[in-house]
């Protein structure tokens, strides 16, 4: 039996309250919300989906990272500061502790850290 590689179909984020996190990521990424309940929401991107799952006793990751964050999104933007300001208007927060000049760390409404940078610098 020849197994085929798996395909990443969806990443799911845990949250205490699904609606504000789903609304934030829908607006931040421009992805429509396909399904939404108090327990779960799914956003559809061009090649995969993003799920938001209500988790009892949810504890957000810490920033700066204390080794428990596990993963984070890296978003790309041509104008990092303008995009960061827009994401803050949508509900993100900008912590005081920042990693340097080429990245901006933001926290989504559930406290998940994510980074914003210019993908041209990833070379």
Buried (B, 14 or more C-beta within 10 A) or exposed (E): EEEEEEEEEEEEBBBBEBBBBBBBBBBBBEBEBEEBEEEBBBBBBEEEBBBBBBBEEBEBBEBEBEEEBEEBBEBBBEEBEEBBBBBBEBBBEBEEEEEEEEBBBBBBBBBBBBBBBBEEEEE
